[in-house]
Amino acid sequence: MFLIQVFLGFFLMLILAAITSPLWLFWLANSPRLAHISPFTTIRDGEAKVVMRGDSFRRVIGRKEGCDIVTPENKEHYPGTKVWSVVQRNPDAPKRELVFQKHLGLYWVGIPPFQKLYHYNFGWVTYKAPEGETDPRPVKRNEELFHVFVKDALYWGTLKEAETFDKLPVNVEFLITLRVVNVYDALFEVHRYLDAILDLVRQQGRQYVGTKTYEQLIQDEGDSNNRGFSQGVRNLSARVLEEYGVQIVRADILSIDPAGSAAEEYRQASTAAYLAEAKKVATVTAAEGEARAIELVGNAREQALNAQIRAYERSPQAAQATLNAEAAREMGIEHVARAVTAGIRAGFTPSEEPPAQPPATS
């Protein structure tokens, strides 16, 4: 009876394990700490993983919408392309998917520990806004990875104290977008492909900066055709793709700033130039303002004089009285001036004649 109970218990455990096996497999496949002992793995779109047999490369598994991985089995459908490259899918190429991969998204790795996933340390700096912030900035990352990106990935880099044509040392921050095209070449044909590419970009950037003055650098990087730094980096594309299996998608300068002690000197010179320009503008503005004021005063005097002339033309008697009053003021005979002014107000008009004298009576 005891043996029957043991057998039934074991049988029920097998049934339970079979029912829940997909859950266990998913948990194991997605556990970074246990990935090396999992017979399956999961892959997100735009990623690829390498299966090792012992310490030797075995194959590449990956997933990217509309793409395929060139293998020895399907190479004839992708002529002129390296094995283990990620390419646009040829509908005629055979597509092999195991049951677990097709229905559960679990990719077969192999029986551990004989076959396992390749993992490596990868350090990089991306450029994005940290969580909870809106302004992007360089964010440093260093992780142990079991995958490689086969989609566009943005990286931040810097070029320290490159000397311009006019001997000004500058620091250059740049952004570069890369995409791994051949997984084997990127991971095994070069040590740390990202560092190798950034070194080439810095070398190219240093040569480019040396052919331009600081002002030219600023102007060129505002060119919408990207004929400056970007063009020089794109000239490296063929070499980088052939040797490292990585495509340079885009390169842009983020900032160019004077470096070291030159930074303070340039800042002071720029401030002095700015103040001189501001003083020049202020002087010109003041002169223009004074000229305008003179013009306005002149116009006002001209208008007043014209009005006075018209008044004189209408009443010669009033004109003479006004002149006599002004002369009296100049001579200091103020009471005479007031009397003359009162006479003006009494009403000399050009249309009035002296009142007729009444006829004499006898």
FENDA-V305037 format. One record per backbone hydrogen bond with DSSP energy under -0.5 kcal/mol. NH is the residue of the N-H (numbers start at 1). CO is the residue of the C=O. E is the energy in kcal/mol with one decimal. If there is no record, write none. Layout:
nh=NH co=CO e=E
nh=NH co=CO e=E
//
This chain:
nh=5 co=1 e=-1.9
nh=6 co=2 e=-2.3
nh=7 co=3 e=-2.5
nh=8 co=4 e=-2.6
nh=9 co=5 e=-2.4
nh=10 co=6 e=-2.6
nh=11 co=7 e=-2.4
nh=12 co=8 e=-2.6
nh=13 co=9 e=-2.0
nh=14 co=10 e=-2.0
nh=15 co=11 e=-2.1
nh=16 co=12 e=-2.6
nh=17 co=13 e=-2.6
nh=18 co=14 e=-2.5
nh=19 co=15 e=-2.3
nh=20 co=16 e=-2.4
nh=21 co=17 e=-0.8
nh=23 co=20 e=-0.6
nh=24 co=20 e=-2.0
nh=25 co=21 e=-3.0
nh=26 co=22 e=-2.5
nh=27 co=23 e=-2.4
nh=28 co=24 e=-2.6
nh=29 co=25 e=-2.8
nh=30 co=26 e=-1.7
nh=31 co=28 e=-0.9
nh=32 co=30 e=-0.7
nh=34 co=31 e=-0.6
nh=35 co=31 e=-0.9
nh=37 co=34 e=-1.8
nh=38 co=35 e=-1.0
nh=41 co=107 e=-1.7
nh=42 co=29 e=-0.6
nh=46 co=63 e=-2.8
nh=47 co=44 e=-1.4
nh=47 co=63 e=-1.0
nh=48 co=148 e=-1.8
nh=49 co=61 e=-3.7
nh=51 co=59 e=-2.8
nh=52 co=50 e=-0.5
nh=52 co=116 e=-3.6
nh=53 co=56 e=-2.9
nh=54 co=52 e=-0.6
nh=54 co=114 e=-1.2
nh=56 co=53 e=-1.8
nh=58 co=51 e=-2.1
nh=59 co=51 e=-1.5
nh=61 co=49 e=-2.8
nh=63 co=47 e=-2.3
nh=67 co=64 e=-2.3
nh=68 co=87 e=-2.8
nh=70 co=68 e=-0.5
nh=70 co=85 e=-2.7
nh=75 co=71 e=-1.0
nh=77 co=74 e=-1.8
nh=78 co=75 e=-2.1
nh=81 co=78 e=-1.3
nh=84 co=70 e=-3.3
nh=85 co=82 e=-1.2
nh=86 co=181 e=-3.1
nh=87 co=68 e=-2.7
nh=87 co=85 e=-0.6
nh=89 co=66 e=-2.4
nh=91 co=89 e=-0.6
nh=93 co=90 e=-2.1
nh=96 co=94 e=-0.6
nh=97 co=95 e=-0.6
nh=102 co=98 e=-2.9
nh=103 co=99 e=-2.5
nh=104 co=100 e=-1.8
nh=105 co=100 e=-0.6
nh=105 co=101 e=-0.8
nh=106 co=100 e=-1.9
nh=107 co=41 e=-3.3
nh=107 co=105 e=-0.6
nh=109 co=39 e=-3.0
nh=110 co=39 e=-1.2
nh=112 co=110 e=-0.7
nh=114 co=111 e=-1.0
nh=115 co=111 e=-1.4
nh=116 co=52 e=-2.1
nh=118 co=50 e=-2.8
nh=120 co=145 e=-2.0
nh=122 co=143 e=-3.0
nh=124 co=141 e=-2.5
nh=126 co=139 e=-2.3
nh=128 co=137 e=-1.8
nh=130 co=128 e=-0.6
nh=133 co=130 e=-2.5
nh=136 co=134 e=-0.5
nh=137 co=128 e=-2.1
nh=139 co=126 e=-2.8
nh=141 co=124 e=-3.4
nh=143 co=122 e=-2.3
nh=145 co=120 e=-3.1
nh=145 co=143 e=-0.7
nh=148 co=48 e=-2.1
nh=150 co=46 e=-2.7
nh=151 co=46 e=-0.5
nh=153 co=178 e=-2.4
nh=155 co=176 e=-2.5
nh=156 co=125 e=-3.6
nh=157 co=174 e=-2.6
nh=159 co=172 e=-3.1
nh=160 co=158 e=-0.5
nh=162 co=170 e=-2.5
nh=164 co=168 e=-1.9
nh=165 co=209 e=-0.7
nh=165 co=212 e=-3.2
nh=167 co=164 e=-1.8
nh=169 co=167 e=-0.6
nh=170 co=162 e=-2.7
nh=171 co=257 e=-3.3
nh=172 co=159 e=-2.7
nh=173 co=255 e=-2.3
nh=174 co=157 e=-2.7
nh=175 co=252 e=-3.1
nh=176 co=155 e=-2.6
nh=177 co=250 e=-2.9
nh=178 co=153 e=-2.5
nh=178 co=176 e=-0.5
nh=179 co=247 e=-1.8
nh=180 co=149 e=-0.9
nh=181 co=245 e=-2.8
nh=182 co=245 e=-2.4
nh=183 co=84 e=-1.7
nh=183 co=181 e=-0.6
nh=186 co=182 e=-2.1
nh=187 co=183 e=-1.9
nh=188 co=184 e=-2.8
nh=189 co=184 e=-0.6
nh=189 co=185 e=-1.4
nh=192 co=190 e=-0.7
nh=193 co=186 e=-0.5
nh=196 co=192 e=-2.1
nh=197 co=193 e=-2.3
nh=198 co=194 e=-2.6
nh=199 co=195 e=-2.1
nh=200 co=196 e=-1.7
nh=201 co=197 e=-2.4
nh=202 co=198 e=-2.5
nh=203 co=199 e=-2.2
nh=204 co=200 e=-2.6
nh=205 co=201 e=-3.0
nh=206 co=202 e=-2.6
nh=207 co=203 e=-1.8
nh=208 co=204 e=-2.2
nh=209 co=205 e=-2.7
nh=210 co=206 e=-1.7
nh=211 co=208 e=-1.4
nh=212 co=209 e=-1.6
nh=217 co=213 e=-2.3
nh=218 co=214 e=-2.0
nh=219 co=215 e=-2.2
nh=220 co=216 e=-3.2
nh=221 co=217 e=-2.1
nh=222 co=219 e=-1.1
nh=223 co=220 e=-1.7
nh=226 co=223 e=-1.8
nh=232 co=228 e=-1.7
nh=233 co=229 e=-2.1
nh=234 co=230 e=-2.4
nh=235 co=231 e=-1.3
nh=236 co=233 e=-1.9
nh=237 co=234 e=-1.6
nh=240 co=236 e=-2.6
nh=241 co=237 e=-2.7
nh=242 co=238 e=-2.2
nh=243 co=239 e=-2.7
nh=244 co=240 e=-2.3
nh=245 co=240 e=-0.6
nh=245 co=241 e=-1.0
nh=246 co=240 e=-1.1
nh=247 co=179 e=-3.0
nh=249 co=177 e=-2.6
nh=249 co=247 e=-0.8
nh=250 co=177 e=-1.3
nh=252 co=175 e=-2.6
nh=254 co=173 e=-3.5
nh=255 co=173 e=-1.6
nh=257 co=171 e=-2.3
nh=259 co=169 e=-2.9
nh=262 co=259 e=-1.0
nh=263 co=260 e=-1.3
nh=264 co=260 e=-0.6
nh=265 co=261 e=-1.8
nh=266 co=262 e=-3.0
nh=267 co=263 e=-2.2
nh=268 co=264 e=-2.7
nh=269 co=265 e=-2.7
nh=270 co=266 e=-2.9
nh=271 co=267 e=-2.6
nh=272 co=268 e=-2.8
nh=273 co=269 e=-2.7
nh=274 co=270 e=-2.5
nh=275 co=271 e=-2.8
nh=276 co=272 e=-2.7
nh=277 co=273 e=-2.4
nh=278 co=274 e=-2.7
nh=279 co=275 e=-2.8
nh=280 co=276 e=-2.5
nh=281 co=277 e=-2.7
nh=282 co=278 e=-2.7
nh=283 co=279 e=-2.8
nh=284 co=280 e=-2.7
nh=285 co=281 e=-2.8
nh=286 co=282 e=-2.8
nh=287 co=283 e=-2.8
nh=288 co=284 e=-2.7
nh=289 co=285 e=-2.6
nh=290 co=286 e=-2.8
nh=291 co=287 e=-2.7
nh=292 co=288 e=-2.4
nh=293 co=289 e=-2.5
nh=294 co=290 e=-2.8
nh=295 co=291 e=-2.5
nh=296 co=292 e=-2.7
nh=297 co=293 e=-2.9
nh=298 co=294 e=-3.1
nh=299 co=295 e=-2.5
nh=300 co=296 e=-2.6
nh=301 co=297 e=-2.9
nh=302 co=298 e=-2.8
nh=303 co=299 e=-2.7
nh=304 co=300 e=-2.6
nh=305 co=301 e=-2.9
nh=306 co=302 e=-2.6
nh=307 co=303 e=-2.5
nh=308 co=304 e=-2.4
nh=309 co=305 e=-2.8
nh=310 co=306 e=-2.5
nh=311 co=307 e=-2.3
nh=312 co=308 e=-2.6
nh=313 co=309 e=-2.4
nh=314 co=310 e=-1.8
nh=315 co=311 e=-1.9
nh=319 co=315 e=-2.1
nh=320 co=316 e=-2.4
nh=321 co=317 e=-2.4
nh=322 co=318 e=-2.7
nh=323 co=319 e=-2.5
nh=324 co=320 e=-2.4
nh=325 co=321 e=-2.5
nh=326 co=322 e=-2.6
nh=327 co=323 e=-2.4
nh=328 co=324 e=-2.3
nh=329 co=325 e=-2.3
nh=330 co=326 e=-2.2
nh=331 co=327 e=-1.8
nh=332 co=328 e=-0.7
nh=332 co=329 e=-0.9
nh=333 co=328 e=-2.3
nh=334 co=332 e=-1.6
nh=337 co=333 e=-2.0
nh=338 co=334 e=-2.5
nh=339 co=335 e=-1.9
nh=340 co=336 e=-2.8
nh=341 co=337 e=-2.7
nh=342 co=338 e=-2.6
nh=343 co=339 e=-2.0
nh=344 co=340 e=-2.0
nh=345 co=341 e=-2.4
nh=346 co=342 e=-1.6
nh=347 co=343 e=-0.7
nh=347 co=344 e=-1.2
nh=348 co=344 e=-0.8
nh=349 co=347 e=-0.7
nh=352 co=349 e=-0.8
//
